[in-house]
Amino acid sequence: MIKFIISIIIILALIGGAIQFVSTAESWALVVNKEAAMSSIQNGAIIIYEFIKELIADADQIKGVDLTLDK
């Protein structure tokens, strides 16, 4: 479970542009912008929360539908 959460955090940071690949003639490096990483993780978490909240609200609406078939 912890690996899953860490993977999500890393993916959100990558999508948000917080991790950049910098290469020179002598070396390669991954540069992490901490402020952008925190911002993208927070924004991603809020988006995921809102999406799940909407799914739960839609599931409550389905309970009121009658799916019986008359023959």
N, C-alpha and C positions, 0 to 999 in steps of 0.2 A: 504494500500500500504506500509506503514511504517513497519507494522508487517511482511509483506512478505520479505522486504529487510533485516530486522533484523534476520528473520529465515534463510535466505540464508547465512548471515554472520556467524551465529552460526554453521550451517551445514558445511560450508567451514572450520571453525576452528576445528570442531570435526574430519573431514576427514584428515586434516593436522596434527593431533596429538598434537594440542596446548592445549587441555583440557585433563587432566589426573585424574583418580580416585585413590586416595590414602586412604588406610584404615589401621588403627592400632587397637590394642586391645581395645582402649578407644574411638576412634572416626573415622568418615569418613570425607573425604574432597575432594573437586574438586580443582585441582591446574591448574591455567591458566598461560601458558608461553606466555608472551606478544609478544616477538620477533617471536616465531613460529606462533602465531595467525595472526600477521600482514603479515608475509610472505605467509602463506597459503591463506589468504584472497586475497592478491594481485595476487598470482599465479592463484587462482580460477577465479578471475575477468578477468584476461587476457585470460584464456582458454575459458570462456563463451563469451567474446567479439569476439575472433577469430572464434568461432563456429557460432555465429550470423552473422558475416561478411561473412563467407563462404556460409551460407544459402541465404543471400541477393544476393551474386554474382551468385549463382546457379539459383536463381529466375530470374535474368536478362537473363540468357542463355535460359531459357524455352520460353521466349517471341519470339525467333526466330524460333520455331518449328511450322510447319504447321500440325494441327490435323484434317484436313478435310477428310471426307470419300467419295470415288467415288463409285457410284453404276452403 
